[in-house]
Amino acid sequence: MPLLLVLALLRRSATALIALLLPTAVWLNLFGGLVADKSAPAATCPSPPTT
C-alpha cells in the first residue's frame, strides 16, 4: 500500500491519491479500533454457565 501512495504522490495525481486514501480512511473508520485496541480480551464468546 505505501508503494501506491508514493506513486500517487510522484505523479501528483489527485485522482490516484483520492482512490487510495478514501478506502483506507473508510477501512480505518470501521476496523481501526479492532487493530489498535489491544486491551480487549482475545475471546469475545461468553463463558459457559457454571452449575
PDB file of N, CA, C and O in Angstrom:
ATOM      1  N   MET A   1       0.820  -1.198   0.000  1.00  0.00           N
ATOM      2  CA  MET A   1       0.000   0.000   0.000  1.00  0.00           C
ATOM      3  C   MET A   1       0.866   1.265   0.000  1.00  0.00           C
ATOM      4  O   MET A   1       0.541   2.211  -0.717  1.00  0.00           O
ATOM      5  N   PRO A   2       1.950   1.317   0.774  1.00  0.00           N
ATOM      6  CA  PRO A   2       2.764   2.531   0.726  1.00  0.00           C
ATOM      7  C   PRO A   2       3.336   2.801  -0.668  1.00  0.00           C
ATOM      8  O   PRO A   2       3.548   3.955  -1.039  1.00  0.00           O
ATOM      9  N   LEU A   3       3.584   1.749  -1.431  1.00  0.00           N
ATOM     10  CA  LEU A   3       4.096   1.944  -2.781  1.00  0.00           C
ATOM     11  C   LEU A   3       3.094   2.720  -3.630  1.00  0.00           C
ATOM     12  O   LEU A   3       3.480   3.612  -4.385  1.00  0.00           O
ATOM     13  N   LEU A   4       1.819   2.390  -3.511  1.00  0.00           N
ATOM     14  CA  LEU A   4       0.801   3.108  -4.271  1.00  0.00           C
ATOM     15  C   LEU A   4       0.727   4.572  -3.853  1.00  0.00           C
ATOM     16  O   LEU A   4       0.525   5.448  -4.694  1.00  0.00           O
ATOM     17  N   LEU A   5       0.889   4.842  -2.567  1.00  0.00           N
ATOM     18  CA  LEU A   5       0.871   6.214  -2.079  1.00  0.00           C
ATOM     19  C   LEU A   5       2.038   7.000  -2.651  1.00  0.00           C
ATOM     20  O   LEU A   5       1.869   8.143  -3.076  1.00  0.00           O
ATOM     21  N   VAL A   6       3.215   6.400  -2.666  1.00  0.00           N
ATOM     22  CA  VAL A   6       4.397   7.074  -3.212  1.00  0.00           C
ATOM     23  C   VAL A   6       4.210   7.353  -4.695  1.00  0.00           C
ATOM     24  O   VAL A   6       4.528   8.442  -5.173  1.00  0.00           O
ATOM     25  N   LEU A   7       3.693   6.367  -5.423  1.00  0.00           N
ATOM     26  CA  LEU A   7       3.472   6.570  -6.859  1.00  0.00           C
ATOM     27  C   LEU A   7       2.449   7.663  -7.124  1.00  0.00           C
ATOM     28  O   LEU A   7       2.599   8.450  -8.058  1.00  0.00           O
ATOM     29  N   ALA A   8       1.406   7.710  -6.297  1.00  0.00           N
ATOM     30  CA  ALA A   8       0.389   8.756  -6.474  1.00  0.00           C
ATOM     31  C   ALA A   8       0.982  10.126  -6.201  1.00  0.00           C
ATOM     32  O   ALA A   8       0.679  11.091  -6.904  1.00  0.00           O
ATOM     33  N   LEU A   9       1.829  10.215  -5.180  1.00  0.00           N
ATOM     34  CA  LEU A   9       2.449  11.498  -4.865  1.00  0.00           C
ATOM     35  C   LEU A   9       3.461  11.908  -5.932  1.00  0.00           C
ATOM     36  O   LEU A   9       3.568  13.087  -6.269  1.00  0.00           O
ATOM     37  N   LEU A  10       4.208  10.932  -6.465  1.00  0.00           N
ATOM     38  CA  LEU A  10       5.181  11.243  -7.506  1.00  0.00           C
ATOM     39  C   LEU A  10       4.499  11.741  -8.774  1.00  0.00           C
ATOM     40  O   LEU A  10       4.976  12.671  -9.424  1.00  0.00           O
ATOM     41  N   ARG A  11       3.411  11.129  -9.105  1.00  0.00           N
ATOM     42  CA  ARG A  11       2.689  11.546 -10.313  1.00  0.00           C
ATOM     43  C   ARG A  11       1.865  12.794 -10.065  1.00  0.00           C
ATOM     44  O   ARG A  11       1.409  13.446 -11.005  1.00  0.00           O
ATOM     45  N   ARG A  12       1.673  13.128  -8.775  1.00  0.00           N
ATOM     46  CA  ARG A  12       0.851  14.265  -8.378  1.00  0.00           C
ATOM     47  C   ARG A  12      -0.556  14.140  -8.963  1.00  0.00           C
ATOM     48  O   ARG A  12      -1.140  15.107  -9.452  1.00  0.00           O
ATOM     49  N   SER A  13      -1.071  12.930  -8.896  1.00  0.00           N
ATOM     50  CA  SER A  13      -2.400  12.665  -9.418  1.00  0.00           C
ATOM     51  C   SER A  13      -3.401  12.703  -8.271  1.00  0.00           C
ATOM     52  O   SER A  13      -3.372  11.848  -7.385  1.00  0.00           O
ATOM     53  N   ALA A  14      -4.264  13.673  -8.290  1.00  0.00           N
ATOM     54  CA  ALA A  14      -5.272  13.813  -7.237  1.00  0.00           C
ATOM     55  C   ALA A  14      -6.229  12.625  -7.261  1.00  0.00           C
ATOM     56  O   ALA A  14      -6.654  12.150  -6.208  1.00  0.00           O
ATOM     57  N   THR A  15      -6.565  12.148  -8.440  1.00  0.00           N
ATOM     58  CA  THR A  15      -7.484  11.016  -8.552  1.00  0.00           C
ATOM     59  C   THR A  15      -6.879   9.761  -7.930  1.00  0.00           C
ATOM     60  O   THR A  15      -7.557   9.030  -7.208  1.00  0.00           O
ATOM     61  N   ALA A  16      -5.605   9.516  -8.213  1.00  0.00           N
ATOM     62  CA  ALA A  16      -4.952   8.340  -7.646  1.00  0.00           C
ATOM     63  C   ALA A  16      -4.841   8.460  -6.134  1.00  0.00           C
ATOM     64  O   ALA A  16      -5.006   7.474  -5.417  1.00  0.00           O
ATOM     65  N   LEU A  17      -4.565   9.655  -5.652  1.00  0.00           N
ATOM     66  CA  LEU A  17      -4.443   9.862  -4.215  1.00  0.00           C
ATOM     67  C   LEU A  17      -5.771   9.652  -3.510  1.00  0.00           C
ATOM     68  O   LEU A  17      -5.824   9.021  -2.455  1.00  0.00           O
ATOM     69  N   ILE A  18      -6.843  10.178  -4.088  1.00  0.00           N
ATOM     70  CA  ILE A  18      -8.180  10.001  -3.508  1.00  0.00           C
ATOM     71  C   ILE A  18      -8.590   8.536  -3.567  1.00  0.00           C
ATOM     72  O   ILE A  18      -9.167   8.010  -2.615  1.00  0.00           O
ATOM     73  N   ALA A  19      -8.293   7.873  -4.690  1.00  0.00           N
ATOM     74  CA  ALA A  19      -8.649   6.468  -4.833  1.00  0.00           C
ATOM     75  C   ALA A  19      -7.912   5.598  -3.826  1.00  0.00           C
ATOM     76  O   ALA A  19      -8.392   4.518  -3.484  1.00  0.00           O
ATOM     77  N   LEU A  20      -6.779   6.036  -3.354  1.00  0.00           N
ATOM     78  CA  LEU A  20      -6.031   5.287  -2.353  1.00  0.00           C
ATOM     79  C   LEU A  20      -6.472   5.648  -0.935  1.00  0.00           C
ATOM     80  O   LEU A  20      -6.656   4.766  -0.097  1.00  0.00           O
ATOM     81  N   LEU A  21      -6.641   6.928  -0.672  1.00  0.00           N
ATOM     82  CA  LEU A  21      -6.911   7.373   0.693  1.00  0.00           C
ATOM     83  C   LEU A  21      -8.357   7.163   1.131  1.00  0.00           C
ATOM     84  O   LEU A  21      -8.607   6.920   2.312  1.00  0.00           O
ATOM     85  N   LEU A  22      -9.298   7.250   0.222  1.00  0.00           N
ATOM     86  CA  LEU A  22     -10.702   7.098   0.610  1.00  0.00           C
ATOM     87  C   LEU A  22     -11.007   5.699   1.148  1.00  0.00           C
ATOM     88  O   LEU A  22     -11.578   5.597   2.234  1.00  0.00           O
ATOM     89  N   PRO A  23     -10.660   4.617   0.449  1.00  0.00           N
ATOM     90  CA  PRO A  23     -10.912   3.290   1.029  1.00  0.00           C
ATOM     91  C   PRO A  23     -10.103   3.045   2.308  1.00  0.00           C
ATOM     92  O   PRO A  23     -10.569   2.351   3.211  1.00  0.00           O
ATOM     93  N   THR A  24      -8.900   3.611   2.385  1.00  0.00           N
ATOM     94  CA  THR A  24      -8.096   3.460   3.588  1.00  0.00           C
ATOM     95  C   THR A  24      -8.775   4.131   4.772  1.00  0.00           C
ATOM     96  O   THR A  24      -8.815   3.568   5.866  1.00  0.00           O
ATOM     97  N   ALA A  25      -9.308   5.327   4.562  1.00  0.00           N
ATOM     98  CA  ALA A  25      -9.993   6.042   5.636  1.00  0.00           C
ATOM     99  C   ALA A  25     -11.253   5.300   6.075  1.00  0.00           C
ATOM    100  O   ALA A  25     -11.548   5.227   7.268  1.00  0.00           O
ATOM    101  N   VAL A  26     -11.987   4.757   5.124  1.00  0.00           N
ATOM    102  CA  VAL A  26     -13.203   4.008   5.463  1.00  0.00           C
ATOM    103  C   VAL A  26     -12.841   2.752   6.246  1.00  0.00           C
ATOM    104  O   VAL A  26     -13.491   2.434   7.242  1.00  0.00           O
ATOM    105  N   TRP A  27     -11.804   2.034   5.801  1.00  0.00           N
ATOM    106  CA  TRP A  27     -11.393   0.814   6.491  1.00  0.00           C
ATOM    107  C   TRP A  27     -10.946   1.124   7.913  1.00  0.00           C
ATOM    108  O   TRP A  27     -11.311   0.416   8.851  1.00  0.00           O
ATOM    109  N   LEU A  28     -10.153   2.187   8.072  1.00  0.00           N
ATOM    110  CA  LEU A  28      -9.688   2.549   9.410  1.00  0.00           C
ATOM    111  C   LEU A  28     -10.845   2.970  10.303  1.00  0.00           C
ATOM    112  O   LEU A  28     -10.841   2.696  11.504  1.00  0.00           O
ATOM    113  N   ASN A  29     -11.834   3.635   9.718  1.00  0.00           N
ATOM    114  CA  ASN A  29     -13.000   4.042  10.489  1.00  0.00           C
ATOM    115  C   ASN A  29     -13.774   2.822  10.986  1.00  0.00           C
ATOM    116  O   ASN A  29     -14.272   2.816  12.112  1.00  0.00           O
ATOM    117  N   LEU A  30     -13.874   1.793  10.149  1.00  0.00           N
ATOM    118  CA  LEU A  30     -14.632   0.603  10.517  1.00  0.00           C
ATOM    119  C   LEU A  30     -13.838  -0.344  11.421  1.00  0.00           C
ATOM    120  O   LEU A  30     -14.367  -0.838  12.417  1.00  0.00           O
ATOM    121  N   PHE A  31     -12.578  -0.595  11.080  1.00  0.00           N
ATOM    122  CA  PHE A  31     -11.821  -1.644  11.738  1.00  0.00           C
ATOM    123  C   PHE A  31     -10.597  -1.160  12.497  1.00  0.00           C
ATOM    124  O   PHE A  31      -9.917  -1.971  13.127  1.00  0.00           O
ATOM    125  N   GLY A  32     -10.295   0.119  12.460  1.00  0.00           N
ATOM    126  CA  GLY A  32      -9.096   0.634  13.113  1.00  0.00           C
ATOM    127  C   GLY A  32      -9.087   0.378  14.607  1.00  0.00           C
ATOM    128  O   GLY A  32      -8.031   0.103  15.177  1.00  0.00           O
ATOM    129  N   GLY A  33     -10.237   0.462  15.250  1.00  0.00           N
ATOM    130  CA  GLY A  33     -10.309   0.213  16.681  1.00  0.00           C
ATOM    131  C   GLY A  33      -9.996  -1.218  17.042  1.00  0.00           C
ATOM    132  O   GLY A  33      -9.443  -1.485  18.109  1.00  0.00           O
ATOM    133  N   LEU A  34     -10.343  -2.142  16.166  1.00  0.00           N
ATOM    134  CA  LEU A  34     -10.053  -3.551  16.423  1.00  0.00           C
ATOM    135  C   LEU A  34      -8.559  -3.832  16.348  1.00  0.00           C
ATOM    136  O   LEU A  34      -8.034  -4.667  17.085  1.00  0.00           O
ATOM    137  N   VAL A  35      -7.889  -3.133  15.459  1.00  0.00           N
ATOM    138  CA  VAL A  35      -6.460  -3.346  15.280  1.00  0.00           C
ATOM    139  C   VAL A  35      -5.676  -2.656  16.392  1.00  0.00           C
ATOM    140  O   VAL A  35      -4.724  -3.225  16.925  1.00  0.00           O
ATOM    141  N   ALA A  36      -6.070  -1.435  16.744  1.00  0.00           N
ATOM    142  CA  ALA A  36      -5.308  -0.630  17.693  1.00  0.00           C
ATOM    143  C   ALA A  36      -5.589  -1.013  19.139  1.00  0.00           C
ATOM    144  O   ALA A  36      -4.710  -0.854  19.986  1.00  0.00           O
ATOM    145  N   ASP A  37      -6.776  -1.509  19.454  1.00  0.00           N
ATOM    146  CA  ASP A  37      -7.161  -1.782  20.832  1.00  0.00           C
ATOM    147  C   ASP A  37      -6.665  -3.160  21.247  1.00  0.00           C
ATOM    148  O   ASP A  37      -7.265  -4.176  20.896  1.00  0.00           O
ATOM    149  N   LYS A  38      -5.573  -3.188  21.992  1.00  0.00           N
ATOM    150  CA  LYS A  38      -5.002  -4.458  22.442  1.00  0.00           C
ATOM    151  C   LYS A  38      -5.480  -4.809  23.855  1.00  0.00           C
ATOM    152  O   LYS A  38      -5.128  -5.869  24.373  1.00  0.00           O
ATOM    153  N   SER A  39      -6.270  -3.944  24.481  1.00  0.00           N
ATOM    154  CA  SER A  39      -6.702  -4.221  25.848  1.00  0.00           C
ATOM    155  C   SER A  39      -7.943  -5.104  25.887  1.00  0.00           C
ATOM    156  O   SER A  39      -8.295  -5.618  26.949  1.00  0.00           O
ATOM    157  N   ALA A  40      -8.602  -5.289  24.771  1.00  0.00           N
ATOM    158  CA  ALA A  40      -9.797  -6.115  24.732  1.00  0.00           C
ATOM    159  C   ALA A  40      -9.407  -7.574  24.859  1.00  0.00           C
ATOM    160  O   ALA A  40      -8.338  -7.972  24.396  1.00  0.00           O
ATOM    161  N   PRO A  41     -10.260  -8.381  25.482  1.00  0.00           N
ATOM    162  CA  PRO A  41      -9.950  -9.812  25.595  1.00  0.00           C
ATOM    163  C   PRO A  41      -9.913 -10.472  24.217  1.00  0.00           C
ATOM    164  O   PRO A  41     -10.610 -10.051  23.294  1.00  0.00           O
ATOM    165  N   ALA A  42      -9.099 -11.500  24.097  1.00  0.00           N
ATOM    166  CA  ALA A  42      -8.933 -12.167  22.798  1.00  0.00           C
ATOM    167  C   ALA A  42     -10.214 -12.876  22.398  1.00  0.00           C
ATOM    168  O   ALA A  42     -10.600 -12.829  21.230  1.00  0.00           O
ATOM    169  N   ALA A  43     -10.881 -13.529  23.334  1.00  0.00           N
ATOM    170  CA  ALA A  43     -12.110 -14.252  23.014  1.00  0.00           C
ATOM    171  C   ALA A  43     -13.288 -13.399  23.447  1.00  0.00           C
ATOM    172  O   ALA A  43     -13.349 -12.932  24.584  1.00  0.00           O
ATOM    173  N   THR A  44     -14.216 -13.202  22.536  1.00  0.00           N
ATOM    174  CA  THR A  44     -15.388 -12.405  22.851  1.00  0.00           C
ATOM    175  C   THR A  44     -16.600 -13.285  23.129  1.00  0.00           C
ATOM    176  O   THR A  44     -17.693 -12.770  23.364  1.00  0.00           O
ATOM    177  N   CYS A  45     -16.424 -14.609  23.106  1.00  0.00           N
ATOM    178  CA  CYS A  45     -17.524 -15.526  23.392  1.00  0.00           C
ATOM    179  C   CYS A  45     -17.785 -15.516  24.896  1.00  0.00           C
ATOM    180  O   CYS A  45     -16.849 -15.450  25.693  1.00  0.00           O
ATOM    181  N   PRO A  46     -19.045 -15.582  25.275  1.00  0.00           N
ATOM    182  CA  PRO A  46     -19.330 -15.612  26.713  1.00  0.00           C
ATOM    183  C   PRO A  46     -18.898 -16.941  27.333  1.00  0.00           C
ATOM    184  O   PRO A  46     -18.837 -17.969  26.659  1.00  0.00           O
ATOM    185  N   SER A  47     -18.605 -16.894  28.611  1.00  0.00           N
ATOM    186  CA  SER A  47     -18.196 -18.112  29.316  1.00  0.00           C
ATOM    187  C   SER A  47     -19.408 -19.027  29.489  1.00  0.00           C
ATOM    188  O   SER A  47     -20.536 -18.552  29.615  1.00  0.00           O
ATOM    189  N   PRO A  48     -19.171 -20.343  29.494  1.00  0.00           N
ATOM    190  CA  PRO A  48     -20.306 -21.263  29.714  1.00  0.00           C
ATOM    191  C   PRO A  48     -20.800 -21.134  31.152  1.00  0.00           C
ATOM    192  O   PRO A  48     -20.013 -20.858  32.059  1.00  0.00           O
ATOM    193  N   PRO A  49     -22.074 -21.328  31.357  1.00  0.00           N
ATOM    194  CA  PRO A  49     -22.592 -21.202  32.722  1.00  0.00           C
ATOM    195  C   PRO A  49     -22.074 -22.307  33.631  1.00  0.00           C
ATOM    196  O   PRO A  49     -21.914 -23.455  33.218  1.00  0.00           O
ATOM    197  N   THR A  50     -21.822 -21.937  34.856  1.00  0.00           N
ATOM    198  CA  THR A  50     -21.356 -22.939  35.830  1.00  0.00           C
ATOM    199  C   THR A  50     -22.552 -23.466  36.609  1.00  0.00           C
ATOM    200  O   THR A  50     -23.455 -22.713  36.976  1.00  0.00           O
ATOM    201  N   THR A  51     -22.543 -24.743  36.850  1.00  0.00           N
ATOM    202  CA  THR A  51     -23.683 -25.340  37.572  1.00  0.00           C
ATOM    203  C   THR A  51     -23.283 -25.859  38.921  1.00  0.00           C
ATOM    204  O   THR A  51     -24.120 -26.389  39.652  1.00  0.00           O
TER     205      THR A  51
END
